[in-house]
Every structure is written in structure tokens, then in C-alpha cells.
Amino acid sequence: MVQDAFRRGWSLTPTAVPEFVVVALSARALAASACRGERRVAAIDLFADADTAALADPCLALPSRRLRIPAGALRRALASHGLRGLPLVHGAGFEDRPDLLAALARDRPVIGNRAETVARVKDPFVFADLLARLGIPHPEVSPSLPDGGGWLVKRAGASGGAHIRSANSRLQAGHYAQRRMAGRPLSLLFLADGRQILPVGFSRQWVAPAPRQPCRYGGAVGPLASSGGTAAAMIDAMSRITEAAGLVGLNSADFLAGPAGWCLLEINPRPGATLDLFDRPPMPSLFDLHVAACAGELPADLPPLAGCRAAMVIYAKAPILLPEGLHWPDWTADRSRTPAAIPMGAPLCTVLADAGTVVEARRLAGRRSRDLCLRHTVAEAA
């Protein structure tokens, strides 16, 4: 993880030649995993946080007002000296941009799911048809808002949960309705080679509600116990989808599970936020495993992880000014460069917590979050 990289001195120098360029809304977790595998990478994302910059060289920020990767700015960045033709590893931010992925693949190797695969699993109606053919439970979706309650509105191809709303009178362009289902959220991170999968681990997610954003992503904790019929059925479902859609590399699947059964909400066809939970010893670098799986190579098995880790996103409850030279605790990630002004509602950082059980890890993350927020609140008041 990030703190391990700082301790071991895994940072790039201006003379280092990157092997890959990582592009995502936030490239930090992928860059940290690559660094743990002693890979040299460049990073392009929307933030260029301090810890990402310590792991990648160059580390470039793209201008964006809507948390969306700007195609023109990305192409210009990739055309800069040292990045032309460099293999590109993509993370979150391309789910609604398969056309951009296809265009990038004309200039360089793109490591991850192909544009056609991304389009197939992120189009809500094509995906629903696929699941119906495979007999995999999935909430009903509609291009218009049906009469009656019990529906959510989502933006096709979006990530992070902030786009999800309770249904109102109409749907905006690019949005669709999904029937609200009962159950607790679960996520499965897995490796795929286009034919079969290897589970990395299950995790549990939670939301950090905000005004007009009731489903904003709050964090995750894992690994969870994966024995039993429900886990086996979810893994089998991912195997069948992988064979049908040709998924490769690291992917994650979001489920709801409850007394009445389980259903699959969506697949994220790229490495995601739960890298923070599983990319730690004795697990090999998940970046390396992702690259190998995209080339059709899966390991025979993966080592079990000891204990549990929680990763909690901390959002500013009021505007915060971060002073020059701020010392971030070792258990934080996604650290803004300072000085910085963090607007209300924006992410402040990610808090990591290791403990023996899922409950203990989440509680520790919560305590650290409260301590960090209190520290900055007191500093602002002073």
C-alpha cells in the first residue's frame, strides 16, 4: 500500500522510464499496486494527489469540472514526450466512454477490457438481456420511469454511487430506471482471462449519504468469508458472464444479498476501489496479476489474507484549508497536495484501517475518520 511504498522508498525519479501509463479518475491505488510489484508507471487522473505523485513519474492532472475524464486533454497528455505509445492500463472513468477506449487503442496497447466488452456490460439494457439469457437474477430496468414507487434512477456508465437518485417525475438523457431491491451490498473482486475467473475476495460496502446523493460511496471492508452456497452461486455467475462477455483482468461485481436471495446489480469492468483492501502481503501485486490476466494468464491460486482492512472515504463537511507542509497520518491515502482548499462535500482523503475482523476494521476506520475531521475542524476554527 501507499505507506509501504513510502517506507521502502519506491518512488520514481525524473530519469526513470515508465513501463506503463495508468489512467483513471483516481490512479493512486493502481500506481501503488504497480509500485509494490516494482513496476515504474506514469499516472494521469483528475487529482494528481501527493501520494500518487510519489509513486508515478510523471503524474499529470486533467482539468475536469464534472468528475469525468476529458477526452481532448487526455489525448494531449498521452502525446507528451515519454508517453507516446506507452501501454495504457485503465481504471475507473471509461465505463461510459468505450468510444474513447477504442480511440486510444489505435495508438498504443490498452491493457484491460476491450471497448466492446465495456460497452456490453455497462449498457444497462444489453447487460440485462445478457443476464436474462444466463438466468442470473438482476433488478428490472426501464428506459422510462414506470408508474408507482420502488424505483431508482441511475446514470448509465457512472461509478461511485453519487449519481443514484430516488425516482422522480422524469428521466434525464443518459439515465435509466432500476427497480429498488432489498438486501445488503456485497462486492466480489476477481481476475478473469476471458474464459474463467479466479476470485480475489468479497467485501462489504457502505454509503456516505449527502444531500441529493443518498447512495454516495462511503467505503468498503474485507475480505469477507466466502464459503457457503450464496458465495458459490455469485462466483459461478461471474464465471458464466466472463465466458459470455470475454472479461479480462481485474473486475468487480456488485450484488445485493438478503433473506429472499441475491441479485447482481452491475459489473465494473476494471480495477476499482477495493484494490485498497486486497493489495497487501502476502497477496502478489494485483497490478501484475491484472496485466498477466489480460494476457490470458491466471495463477493456480491466491494466498489467503490475514485479518481485514477497511478503506473509508472522508468527505469535507465544511470548506477546509489544508496548510502548506501538512503531515498526513500513515493510515491515509489520496492525500491532496498542500496548500489546498477542499470544498464542502469533496473528498478529503481515504482512511485505511487494519484489524482482526470486519467489524473491528470498520470501527477503527470510523474512529480515525472522526479524529481526522475533528483535527481539521479545530484547525479551521483557530
TAWODA-V465421 format. One record per pair of residues at least 24 apart in sequence whose ideal C-beta (glycine too) atoms are under 8 Angstrom apart, sorted by the first residue. I is the first residue (numbers start at 1). J is the second residue. D is the distance in Angstrom with one decimal. If there is no record, write none. Layout:
I|J|D + I|J|D
This chain:
1|32|6.0 + 1|36|7.6 + 1|276|7.1 + 1|279|6.8 + 1|280|5.9 + 1|333|7.3 + 1|352|6.8 + 2|28|7.1 + 2|32|5.1 + 2|51|4.8 + 2|55|7.3 + 2|333|4.8 + 3|330|4.5 + 3|331|7.2 + 4|36|6.8 + 4|280|7.9 + 5|32|5.9 + 5|35|4.8 + 5|36|6.8 + 5|54|7.2 + 5|55|5.8 + 6|51|7.8 + 6|54|6.6 + 6|330|8.0 + 10|35|4.4 + 10|36|7.4 + 10|38|7.2 + 10|55|6.9 + 11|35|7.9 + 11|54|4.8 + 11|55|6.5 + 11|57|7.7 + 12|40|5.7 + 12|41|7.9 + 12|55|7.3 + 12|56|6.3 + 12|57|3.5 + 13|57|6.9 + 14|57|6.6 + 16|40|5.1 + 16|57|5.8 + 17|82|7.3 + 18|42|4.2 + 18|56|7.4 + 18|57|6.9 + 18|58|8.0 + 18|82|7.1 + 18|83|7.7 + 18|86|6.5 + 19|86|7.8 + 19|87|7.4 + 20|86|6.5 + 20|87|5.1 + 20|88|7.2 + 20|89|5.3 + 20|111|7.2 + 20|291|7.9 + 21|78|6.9 + 21|83|5.5 + 21|86|4.8 + 21|87|7.3 + 21|88|5.3 + 21|89|7.3 + 22|56|6.9 + 22|88|7.8 + 22|89|5.0 + 22|90|7.9 + 22|91|6.8 + 23|69|7.3 + 23|74|6.7 + 23|78|7.9 + 23|88|5.9 + 23|89|7.4 + 23|90|5.4 + 23|91|7.1 + 23|93|7.4 + 24|90|6.6 + 24|91|2.9 + 24|92|5.2 + 24|93|5.4 + 24|270|7.8 + 25|67|6.4 + 25|69|6.8 + 25|91|7.2 + 25|92|4.8 + 25|93|4.2 + 25|159|7.6 + 26|52|7.6 + 26|91|7.6 + 26|92|7.3 + 26|334|6.5 + 27|52|5.8 + 27|56|7.0 + 27|59|7.9 + 27|91|6.4 + 28|52|4.3 + 28|55|7.3 + 28|333|6.3 + 28|334|5.6 + 29|91|7.7 + 29|271|7.3 + 29|273|7.1 + 29|275|4.2 + 29|276|5.7 + 29|279|7.2 + 29|333|7.7 + 30|89|6.4 + 30|91|5.3 + 30|271|5.8 + 30|275|6.9 + 30|287|6.1 + 31|55|4.3 + 31|56|4.6 + 31|59|7.9 + 32|275|8.0 + 32|279|7.1 + 32|333|7.8 + 33|271|7.9 + 33|275|6.0 + 33|279|4.7 + 33|285|5.3 + 33|286|5.0 + 33|287|3.8 + 33|288|7.9 + 34|89|8.0 + 34|285|7.0 + 34|287|4.2 + 34|288|7.8 + 36|279|6.7 + 36|285|4.8 + 36|287|7.5 + 37|284|7.3 + 37|285|3.0 + 37|287|5.5 + 37|288|4.3 + 39|285|7.6 + 39|287|6.5 + 39|288|7.2 + 41|89|7.8 + 42|82|7.4 + 42|83|6.0 + 42|86|6.9 + 44|74|6.6 + 44|77|5.3 + 44|78|7.3 + 47|334|7.3 + 47|336|7.5 + 48|337|7.2 + 49|334|5.3 + 49|335|5.5 + 49|336|5.9 + 49|337|6.8 + 50|328|7.8 + 50|335|4.7 + 50|336|6.8 + 50|337|4.7 + 50|338|7.5 + 51|333|6.0 + 51|334|7.0 + 51|335|4.9 + 52|334|7.9 + 53|337|7.3 + 58|82|7.3 + 58|83|7.7 + 67|160|7.8 + 68|93|7.3 + 69|93|4.5 + 69|94|7.1 + 69|97|6.7 + 69|100|7.4 + 71|97|7.3 + 71|100|5.2 + 71|103|7.8 + 74|100|7.5 + 74|104|8.0 + 75|103|7.9 + 75|104|8.0 + 78|104|7.3 + 78|107|7.4 + 78|108|7.6 + 84|108|7.9 + 87|111|5.7 + 89|287|7.5 + 89|290|7.2 + 89|291|7.2 + 90|270|6.0 + 91|270|5.4 + 91|271|5.4 + 91|272|7.3 + 92|159|5.1 + 92|160|7.8 + 92|268|7.3 + 92|270|6.2 + 92|272|6.1 + 92|273|7.9 + 93|159|7.6 + 94|118|6.4 + 94|270|7.0 + 95|122|4.7 + 95|157|4.3 + 95|158|7.2 + 95|159|6.0 + 95|268|7.1 + 95|269|7.1 + 95|270|7.6 + 96|122|6.8 + 96|155|7.7 + 96|156|6.3 + 96|157|2.6 + 96|158|6.6 + 96|174|7.9 + 97|157|7.5 + 98|122|7.5 + 111|249|7.2 + 111|290|7.5 + 111|291|5.8 + 111|294|5.0 + 112|248|7.2 + 112|249|5.3 + 112|269|7.6 + 112|270|5.7 + 112|290|7.7 + 112|294|6.2 + 113|246|7.9 + 113|247|6.2 + 113|248|5.8 + 113|249|6.6 + 113|251|7.4 + 113|269|4.3 + 113|270|6.7 + 114|246|7.5 + 117|245|5.7 + 117|246|5.4 + 117|247|6.4 + 117|248|7.7 + 117|269|6.2 + 118|269|5.2 + 118|270|8.0 + 120|245|5.5 + 121|241|7.6 + 121|245|5.7 + 121|247|7.4 + 121|266|7.9 + 121|267|4.8 + 121|269|5.4 + 122|156|6.9 + 122|157|4.8 + 122|266|7.8 + 122|267|7.9 + 122|269|7.0 + 123|156|6.8 + 124|154|7.5 + 124|156|5.6 + 124|176|5.0 + 124|178|7.3 + 125|176|7.5 + 127|266|7.5 + 127|267|7.5 + 130|241|7.2 + 130|244|6.3 + 130|245|6.9 + 131|241|7.7 + 131|264|6.5 + 133|244|8.0 + 134|237|7.5 + 134|240|5.2 + 134|241|6.7 + 134|244|6.4 + 136|237|4.8 + 136|240|7.2 + 136|241|7.2 + 136|264|5.7 + 137|261|6.6 + 137|262|6.6 + 137|263|4.2 + 137|264|6.7 + 138|263|5.7 + 138|264|5.3 + 138|265|7.6 + 139|178|5.1 + 139|179|4.6 + 139|180|7.6 + 139|181|5.0 + 139|263|5.9 + 139|265|6.8 + 140|178|7.3 + 140|179|4.3 + 141|176|5.7 + 141|177|6.7 + 141|178|5.1 + 141|179|7.6 + 142|176|6.7 + 142|177|4.4 + 142|178|7.9 + 143|171|7.6 + 143|176|5.9 + 143|177|7.7 + 144|171|6.4 + 144|177|7.1 + 145|169|7.3 + 145|170|6.5 + 145|171|5.6 + 145|177|5.2 + 146|177|6.6 + 150|179|6.1 + 150|180|5.0 + 151|177|4.7 + 151|178|6.9 + 151|179|5.9 + 151|180|6.1 + 152|177|7.0 + 152|178|5.1 + 152|179|7.7 + 152|180|5.3 + 152|215|7.9 + 153|177|5.8 + 153|178|7.9 + 154|178|5.7 + 159|268|6.7 + 159|272|7.7 + 160|216|7.1 + 160|217|4.8 + 161|207|6.2 + 161|213|7.6 + 161|215|4.2 + 161|216|5.3 + 161|217|4.4 + 162|210|7.7 + 162|213|4.7 + 162|215|7.4 + 162|216|4.6 + 162|217|7.2 + 164|213|7.9 + 164|214|7.2 + 164|215|3.9 + 165|212|7.2 + 165|214|7.3 + 166|214|6.8 + 178|265|8.0 + 181|256|5.2 + 181|263|5.7 + 181|265|8.0 + 182|256|7.2 + 182|258|5.2 + 182|260|6.8 + 183|255|7.7 + 183|256|3.3 + 183|257|5.1 + 183|258|3.5 + 183|260|7.7 + 183|262|6.8 + 183|263|7.2 + 184|256|6.9 + 184|257|5.9 + 184|258|6.4 + 185|254|6.6 + 185|255|7.2 + 185|256|6.1 + 185|265|8.0 + 186|224|7.3 + 186|234|7.6 + 186|254|7.5 + 186|255|4.6 + 186|256|7.5 + 186|257|5.4 + 186|262|7.9 + 187|220|6.6 + 187|222|7.9 + 187|252|5.4 + 187|253|6.8 + 187|254|5.3 + 187|255|7.2 + 187|274|6.0 + 188|234|5.9 + 188|235|7.0 + 188|238|6.4 + 188|252|6.5 + 188|253|4.8 + 188|255|7.1 + 189|250|6.7 + 189|251|7.7 + 189|252|4.9 + 189|272|7.5 + 189|274|5.0 + 189|275|7.8 + 189|277|7.9 + 189|278|6.0 + 190|235|7.6 + 190|238|5.7 + 190|250|7.5 + 190|251|6.0 + 190|252|7.4 + 190|253|7.2 + 191|249|7.0 + 191|250|6.0 + 191|251|8.0 + 191|289|5.8 + 191|290|7.3 + 191|293|4.6 + 191|298|5.8 + 191|299|8.0 + 192|238|7.8 + 192|242|4.5 + 192|247|4.2 + 192|248|5.5 + 192|249|6.6 + 192|251|5.9 + 192|293|6.2 + 192|298|7.9 + 193|248|6.2 + 193|293|5.4 + 193|296|5.0 + 193|297|6.9 + 193|298|5.0 + 194|242|7.0 + 194|246|4.9 + 194|247|6.9 + 194|248|5.1 + 194|296|6.6 + 195|242|6.9 + 195|243|5.7 + 196|239|6.1 + 196|242|6.7 + 196|243|7.3 + 196|298|7.1 + 197|235|7.2 + 197|238|5.3 + 197|239|5.2 + 197|242|5.2 + 197|247|7.7 + 198|293|8.0 + 198|298|5.0 + 198|299|6.8 + 198|301|7.5 + 198|302|6.7 + 199|226|6.8 + 199|235|5.5 + 199|238|7.9 + 200|250|7.5 + 200|278|5.3 + 200|283|7.8 + 200|286|7.2 + 200|302|6.4 + 201|226|7.0 + 201|274|7.8 + 201|277|7.1 + 201|278|5.2 + 201|305|7.1 + 202|226|5.1 + 202|231|6.5 + 203|274|5.1 + 203|277|5.5 + 204|358|6.8 + 205|254|7.5 + 208|313|6.5 + 208|315|6.0 + 210|315|7.0 + 210|345|5.9 + 216|315|7.7 + 217|273|7.1 + 217|313|6.4 + 218|312|6.6 + 218|313|6.1 + 219|310|6.3 + 219|311|5.4 + 219|312|3.7 + 219|313|5.6 + 219|350|7.9 + 219|362|7.9 + 219|365|6.8 + 220|273|6.3 + 220|274|5.4 + 220|276|7.8 + 220|277|6.1 + 220|310|7.3 + 220|311|5.9 + 221|277|7.0 + 221|308|6.1 + 221|309|7.1 + 221|310|4.1 + 221|311|7.6 + 221|358|5.1 + 221|361|5.3 + 221|362|4.9 + 221|365|7.6 + 222|274|6.7 + 222|277|4.6 + 222|278|7.1 + 222|308|6.4 + 222|309|7.1 + 222|358|7.2 + 223|277|6.9 + 223|278|6.8 + 223|305|5.8 + 223|308|6.7 + 224|358|6.4 + 230|257|5.9 + 230|262|5.8 + 233|262|7.1 + 234|262|6.6 + 234|264|7.7 + 237|264|6.2 + 238|267|8.0 + 241|267|6.8 + 248|293|6.0 + 248|294|4.7 + 248|296|7.7 + 249|290|4.6 + 249|291|7.7 + 249|293|4.9 + 249|294|4.4 + 250|275|7.7 + 250|286|6.3 + 250|289|7.2 + 250|290|4.4 + 250|293|7.1 + 273|311|6.8 + 274|311|7.7 + 276|309|7.0 + 276|311|4.0 + 276|333|7.0 + 276|350|7.0 + 276|352|6.4 + 277|308|8.0 + 277|309|4.9 + 277|310|7.7 + 277|311|6.1 + 278|305|6.7 + 280|305|6.8 + 280|309|6.9 + 307|354|5.8 + 307|355|6.3 + 307|356|5.4 + 307|357|7.9 + 307|361|7.5 + 308|354|7.3 + 308|355|6.0 + 308|356|7.1 + 308|357|5.9 + 308|358|5.0 + 308|360|7.3 + 308|361|4.3 + 309|352|6.5 + 309|353|6.8 + 309|354|5.1 + 309|361|5.8 + 310|351|7.9 + 310|352|7.2 + 310|353|4.7 + 310|355|7.7 + 310|358|7.9 + 310|361|4.1 + 310|362|4.7 + 310|364|7.0 + 310|365|3.9 + 311|350|5.7 + 311|351|7.3 + 311|352|5.6 + 311|365|7.3 + 312|350|6.8 + 312|351|4.7 + 312|353|7.5 + 312|362|7.7 + 312|365|4.2 + 312|366|7.0 + 312|368|7.9 + 312|369|5.5 + 313|347|5.6 + 313|350|5.5 + 314|347|6.9 + 314|348|4.5 + 314|349|5.5 + 314|350|7.1 + 314|351|5.8 + 314|369|5.2 + 314|372|6.3 + 314|373|6.6 + 315|345|6.0 + 315|346|6.8 + 315|347|5.8 + 315|348|6.5 + 316|342|4.7 + 316|343|6.8 + 316|344|5.5 + 316|345|6.5 + 316|346|5.5 + 316|347|7.7 + 316|348|5.0 + 317|344|6.8 + 317|373|6.8 + 317|377|8.0 + 318|344|5.4 + 318|377|7.4 + 318|380|7.2 + 319|343|5.7 + 319|344|5.3 + 320|348|6.6 + 320|376|5.2 + 320|380|6.3 + 321|380|6.8 + 322|376|7.8 + 323|379|7.8 + 329|368|7.4 + 329|372|7.2 + 331|368|6.0 + 332|372|7.4 + 348|372|7.5 + 348|373|7.8 + 348|376|7.4
